[in-house]
């Protein structure tokens, strides 16, 4: 299966083409950035596709991160993935950023549970806790950092995500210390592709995964024109 993976949800603009048959990532590019995803993404995808040596018709599926993350950034990635899938007549799947962070750690088959955490600002984080085998322990949620730190009661954890350092710095002194603190500004795009190959398109729609409403709200008069569309 040939998978084009796209991620713009956090502080990177990334794309990769994965050949699951050979297990090789045949083209990849990732640029660190906090803004400018909209301008950077399509040229970046064009370069990755050219490097891969296959056309869009040669893809079997497109995968894209759905959040949590930057409202503007994730919409850029979702719009691009949907548009390309429509034009190429290929299925598109969505997967959460938290799951993408946890996936490579789960693949190591370690015994420690994995706490994925993303900075949600205002002393809050998006987080989820899964077992070493990927089984859910705490479902994805947004909460104060103090609440996320209560996950320490589940033992020595592997912390991953762009808020991993923040949690480690405030880790309870009476709890088992984390086995590893792996701060990453964005998930590994290769693992976005692997998850995209594994999920069922029927249960993994390319829709924004919001754990709270976006900070930006439309003007009141715009709301009065008609009901907003749900996502």
Secondary structure, 3 states (H helix, E strand, C coil): CEEEEEECCCCEEEEEEEECCCCEEEEEEEEECCCCHHHHHHHHHHHHHHHHCCCHHHCCEEEEECCCCCHHHHHHHHHHHHHHHHHHCCEEEEECHHHHHHHHHHHCCCCCCEEEEEEEECCEEEEEEECCCCCEEEEEEEEEHHHHHHHHHHCCCEEECCCHHHHHHCCCCCCCCCCEEECCCCCCHHHHHHHHHHCCCCCCCCCCCCCCCCCCCCCHHHHCCCCCCCC
